[in-house]
Amino acid sequence: MEKIFHIVHTIHVGGSENVAISLAEGFKQNNQAECTIVEIFKTRGNYSDNLKEKLAHKGIDFLSLSPFSKRISLLIAPFILLYYCAKKRPTILHAHTDLPDFVLSLAIRLNSGLRKRVRIVRTIHNTKLWYTHPNVGAFVEKMFVQDFIAAVSQAALESYKKLRIDNNLEVSKTNCVIYNGCVVPEKQPHSFKINSSKINIVYCGRLVYQKGIDILVQLINAVSIKFPDQFLFHIVGGGEDVILIENITKELKNVIYYGEVPQMSSKLYPFDFLLMPSRFEGLPLVTIEASLSRLPVIASNIPGLTETLPTNWPLLFDINNQKEGLEIFDGIVNQSFNKKELQNTAFAFAQARFSLQSMLDAYSELYSN
């Protein structure tokens, strides 16, 4: 039986972490492999604690490579990873996103024999790779040679290829697109302050630059001015841009901030629309989960994200053109969109493209290659 280390940034909210956990759960249930979730940074907080309890309950092991700050952890983590590799002897090291790639690349530099003992699998989860630290990206990529590459979308795969070519590195011959898999969320009780006399819009995800939190705030302000007392905005998540959300909740009465909410995919059903103004995405799970919850998605028209929605989806807008976003909200107010049709179209599309079993089968084939 294969022994797989899924290396992630943290055991916390995030699409790449969710994919790693879904793979671990699926392979455990099917008795296909022994999986361990390996986080670079030891996470703290209710959300992380609940997630770890869930993993323990399902019999899935997890490890933390460092309890220290981010910078110190990135230096220590490769040594601790090598220690656990020697102790537990995994047969596959599967890295999810840039920082796990960084740690794994350093581990290979420290012990070149590691490549002979394990297979390296990398999932490319984004369309912007090392965009703030291109030199670090080049340093990392040099250590990966003909490894197994799975991209979460066609856009993410093209970004990986471009990164390799731009750095005069050979593109791995074993590369493919494996769409993230989801199941139809089971409804769970919630404590959201839904106002049935208003149109309830939810944002849920990390509060960071990539997700366009500043764009979200600007759009909420514009919508609130143009359509007073029509919309109620619910914000779920945490991150470095939380101050922007905290400020707008003080300025506007139609914005409610909840912090991080566990098992959010099972609590999307009471809202009217999901708002996703991201700057870039690999393949966001939340839009898929929303479609499977019959929650129509208002989203930025960007590569990766558009692969999660049906062709010619009418609720897409250019994040650099606020007028387009306002036109969608105008259409919602004036009932220009057939909401039932949107729900049914998106649900059918998500069920067909993003099957959890299809994802598990594809990775099983990749691991056994």
C-alpha positions in Angstrom: 0.0 0.0 0.0 1.3 3.5 -0.9 2.2 5.8 2.0 1.5 9.4 0.9 2.6 12.7 2.6 0.3 15.5 1.5 2.3 18.6 2.2 0.2 21.8 2.7 0.7 25.3 3.9 -1.4 24.9 7.0 -4.3 22.7 8.1 -6.8 25.5 7.8 -9.2 27.1 5.4 -8.1 27.0 1.8 -8.8 25.2 -1.5 -5.5 23.3 -1.7 -5.8 22.1 1.9 -9.4 20.9 1.1 -8.2 19.0 -1.9 -5.4 17.3 0.1 -7.9 16.4 2.9 -10.4 15.1 0.3 -7.8 12.9 -1.2 -6.7 11.6 2.2 -10.3 10.8 3.2 -11.1 9.2 -0.1 -8.1 7.0 -0.2 -8.6 6.0 3.4 -12.2 5.1 2.8 -11.3 3.0 -0.2 -8.3 1.4 1.6 -6.1 2.5 -1.3 -3.3 4.3 0.6 -2.1 5.5 4.0 -2.2 9.3 3.9 -0.7 11.9 6.2 -1.5 15.6 6.1 1.8 17.5 6.7 1.5 21.2 7.4 4.5 23.5 7.3 3.2 25.8 10.0 1.4 24.6 13.1 -2.0 26.3 13.0 -4.0 27.5 16.0 -7.6 28.5 16.4 -11.1 27.0 16.5 -11.3 26.4 12.7 -8.0 24.5 12.6 -8.8 22.6 15.8 -12.2 21.5 14.4 -10.5 20.4 11.2 -7.9 18.4 13.1 -10.5 16.7 15.2 -12.3 15.7 12.1 -9.1 14.2 10.6 -8.4 12.3 13.9 -12.0 11.0 14.0 -11.6 9.6 10.5 -8.2 8.0 11.3 -6.1 10.3 9.2 -2.7 11.3 10.6 -1.4 14.8 10.5 2.0 16.3 11.3 3.3 19.9 11.8 6.8 20.7 10.6 7.3 23.8 12.8 5.6 25.7 15.6 7.6 28.9 14.9 7.0 32.0 12.7 6.7 31.7 8.9 10.3 32.6 8.1 11.8 30.4 10.7 9.5 27.6 9.8 10.5 27.7 6.1 14.1 27.2 7.2 13.4 24.4 9.7 10.7 22.6 7.8 12.9 20.8 5.2 15.0 19.2 8.0 11.9 18.1 9.9 10.4 16.7 6.6 13.6 14.7 6.0 13.4 13.4 9.6 9.8 12.2 9.1 10.6 10.7 5.7 13.3 8.6 7.3 11.0 7.7 10.2 7.8 6.9 8.4 9.2 6.1 4.9 6.5 7.5 2.6 6.5 6.3 -1.0 5.0 9.5 -2.4 5.5 13.1 -1.5 2.6 15.2 -2.8 3.1 19.0 -2.6 0.2 21.4 -2.8 1.0 25.0 -3.8 4.1 27.2 -3.7 5.4 27.0 -0.1 5.1 23.2 0.1 7.0 23.2 -3.2 9.6 25.4 -1.6 10.1 23.2 1.4 10.2 20.1 -0.7 12.8 21.6 -3.1 15.0 22.4 -0.1 14.6 18.9 1.3 15.8 17.5 -2.1 18.8 19.9 -2.1 19.7 18.7 1.4 19.3 15.0 0.5 19.5 14.3 -3.3 18.9 10.6 -2.5 15.3 11.4 -1.5 14.3 11.4 -5.2 15.4 7.8 -5.5 13.3 6.7 -2.6 10.0 8.5 -3.3 7.9 9.7 -6.2 7.3 13.5 -6.3 3.8 14.7 -7.2 2.9 18.3 -7.4 -0.6 19.8 -7.7 -0.6 23.3 -9.3 -3.4 25.1 -7.6 -3.1 28.6 -9.0 -2.6 30.7 -12.2 -0.2 33.2 -10.6 2.9 31.3 -9.6 5.6 33.1 -7.5 4.4 36.4 -8.9 5.8 38.3 -5.9 9.1 36.3 -5.7 10.1 35.2 -9.3 13.7 34.5 -8.3 12.6 32.2 -5.5 10.3 30.5 -8.0 13.2 29.8 -10.4 15.3 28.5 -7.4 12.5 26.1 -6.5 11.7 24.9 -9.9 15.3 23.9 -10.7 15.0 21.0 -8.2 12.0 19.5 -9.9 12.8 17.3 -12.9 10.1 15.2 -14.7 7.9 14.9 -11.6 4.2 14.1 -11.8 2.2 17.3 -12.3 -1.5 17.7 -11.8 -3.1 21.1 -12.4 -6.5 21.9 -11.0 -7.5 23.7 -14.2 -6.3 24.2 -17.8 -5.4 27.8 -16.8 -3.3 26.5 -13.9 -1.5 24.0 -16.2 -0.7 26.7 -18.7 0.8 28.9 -15.9 3.0 26.0 -14.8 4.3 25.5 -18.4 5.0 29.2 -18.7 6.9 29.3 -15.5 9.1 26.4 -16.6 9.7 27.8 -20.1 10.4 31.3 -18.8 13.2 29.8 -16.5 14.6 27.6 -19.3 13.5 24.4 -17.6 11.9 21.4 -19.3 8.2 20.9 -18.8 7.4 17.6 -17.1 6.1 15.1 -19.7 3.8 13.7 -17.0 1.3 16.6 -16.7 -2.4 16.7 -16.7 -5.5 18.5 -15.5 -7.4 16.9 -12.6 -10.4 19.0 -11.6 -11.1 19.2 -7.9 -13.9 16.9 -6.8 -16.8 17.8 -4.6 -19.9 16.2 -3.3 -23.3 17.8 -2.9 -23.1 19.5 0.6 -25.4 18.2 3.2 -27.3 21.1 4.8 -26.3 21.9 8.4 -27.8 24.4 10.9 -26.4 27.9 10.7 -26.4 31.1 12.7 -26.3 33.6 9.9 -28.5 36.7 10.2 -30.6 36.2 7.1 -33.0 38.9 6.3 -35.8 37.6 4.1 -36.9 41.1 3.1 -33.5 41.7 1.5 -31.3 40.0 -1.1 -28.6 38.1 0.9 -25.2 38.1 -0.7 -22.3 36.1 0.8 -18.6 36.2 0.4 -16.7 33.3 2.0 -12.9 32.7 1.7 -9.6 34.1 2.7 -9.4 37.8 3.2 -6.3 38.4 1.1 -5.2 40.4 -2.0 -5.7 37.4 -4.3 -9.4 37.2 -3.4 -9.9 40.9 -4.3 -11.1 42.0 -0.8 -10.5 45.7 -1.7 -12.6 45.2 -4.8 -15.3 43.5 -2.7 -15.4 46.5 -0.4 -15.5 49.0 -3.3 -18.4 47.1 -4.9 -20.3 46.8 -1.7 -20.0 50.6 -1.2 -21.2 51.2 -4.8 -24.1 48.8 -4.5 -25.2 50.2 -1.2 -25.3 53.7 -2.7 -27.2 52.7 -5.8 -29.6 50.2 -4.2 -30.1 51.3 -0.6 -31.9 48.8 1.6 -32.0 46.2 -1.1 -29.0 44.0 -0.2 -27.5 42.5 2.9 -23.8 41.4 2.6 -22.5 38.5 4.7 -18.7 38.1 5.0 -17.1 34.8 6.1 -13.4 34.2 6.4 -10.1 35.5 7.9 -6.8 36.9 6.6 -4.5 39.8 6.4 -7.1 42.1 4.8 -9.6 41.7 7.6 -9.2 45.3 8.6 -10.9 46.3 5.3 -13.9 44.2 6.3 -14.0 45.4 9.9 -13.9 49.0 8.7 -16.8 48.6 6.3 -19.0 46.9 8.9 -18.5 50.1 11.0 -19.5 52.3 8.0 -22.4 50.4 6.7 -25.3 48.7 8.5 -25.9 46.2 5.6 -22.6 44.3 6.1 -22.1 41.6 8.7 -18.8 39.9 9.4 -18.8 36.5 11.0 -15.1 35.5 11.0 -14.2 31.9 10.1 -17.0 29.4 10.0 -16.3 25.6 10.0 -18.0 23.4 7.4 -19.1 26.5 5.4 -19.9 24.4 2.3 -22.8 22.9 4.2 -24.1 26.3 5.2 -24.3 28.1 1.8 -27.9 27.2 1.1 -29.7 30.1 3.0 -28.1 32.8 0.8 -29.4 34.2 -2.5 -26.0 34.7 -4.3 -22.3 34.1 -3.7 -20.0 37.0 -4.6 -16.4 36.1 -5.7 -14.3 39.1 -6.9 -11.0 37.4 -7.1 -8.0 38.7 -9.0 -6.7 35.3 -9.9 -7.6 31.7 -9.1 -6.5 28.2 -9.9 -9.9 26.5 -9.4 -11.9 27.8 -6.5 -13.8 25.1 -4.6 -16.2 27.6 -3.1 -17.8 28.3 -6.5 -18.3 24.6 -7.1 -19.7 24.1 -3.7 -22.1 27.0 -4.2 -23.3 25.6 -7.5 -23.9 22.2 -5.8 -25.8 24.1 -3.1 -27.9 25.7 -5.8 -26.4 29.1 -4.9 -25.8 31.3 -8.1 -22.3 32.8 -8.3 -21.5 36.4 -9.1 -17.8 36.3 -10.0 -14.9 38.0 -11.7 -14.3 36.9 -15.3 -10.8 35.4 -14.9 -9.1 32.2 -16.0 -9.5 29.2 -13.6 -12.5 30.6 -12.0 -14.6 30.6 -15.2 -13.8 26.9 -15.6 -16.0 26.3 -12.5 -19.1 27.8 -14.2 -21.1 26.9 -17.3 -20.3 28.5 -20.6 -21.7 32.0 -21.1 -22.5 32.4 -17.4 -24.3 35.7 -17.2 -23.1 36.7 -13.7 -19.4 37.4 -14.6 -17.9 40.8 -14.5 -14.5 42.5 -15.2 -13.0 43.5 -11.8 -11.5 46.6 -13.5 -14.9 47.8 -14.6 -17.2 48.4 -11.6 -20.0 49.3 -14.0 -20.2 45.7 -15.1 -20.6 44.5 -11.5 -23.3 47.1 -10.8 -25.2 46.0 -13.9 -25.4 42.5 -12.5 -26.8 43.8 -9.2 -29.2 45.9 -11.2 -30.4 42.8 -13.1 -30.9 41.0 -9.8 -33.0 43.8 -8.4 -35.1 44.0 -11.5 -35.3 40.2 -11.8 -33.7 40.1 -15.2 -32.2 36.8 -14.5 -34.1 33.5 -14.2 -32.7 32.4 -10.9 -34.2 28.9 -11.0 -32.7 28.3 -14.4 -29.3 29.6 -13.1 -29.5 27.2 -10.2 -30.4 24.2 -12.3 -27.8 24.9 -15.0 -24.9 25.4 -12.6 -25.9 22.4 -10.5 -25.9 20.1 -13.5 -22.6 21.5 -14.8 -20.9 21.1 -11.4 -22.2 17.6 -10.8 -20.9 16.5 -14.3 -17.5 18.1 -14.2 -16.4 18.0 -10.5 -17.2 14.5 -9.3 -15.2 13.5 -6.2 -14.9 9.9 -7.5 -13.5 11.2 -10.8 -10.8 13.1 -8.9 -9.9 10.1 -6.7 -9.7 7.9 -9.8 -7.5 10.3 -11.7 -5.0 10.7 -8.8 -5.0 7.0 -8.2 -3.9 6.5 -11.8 -1.3 9.3 -11.5 0.1 7.7 -8.3 0.4 4.3 -9.9 2.0 5.6 -13.1 
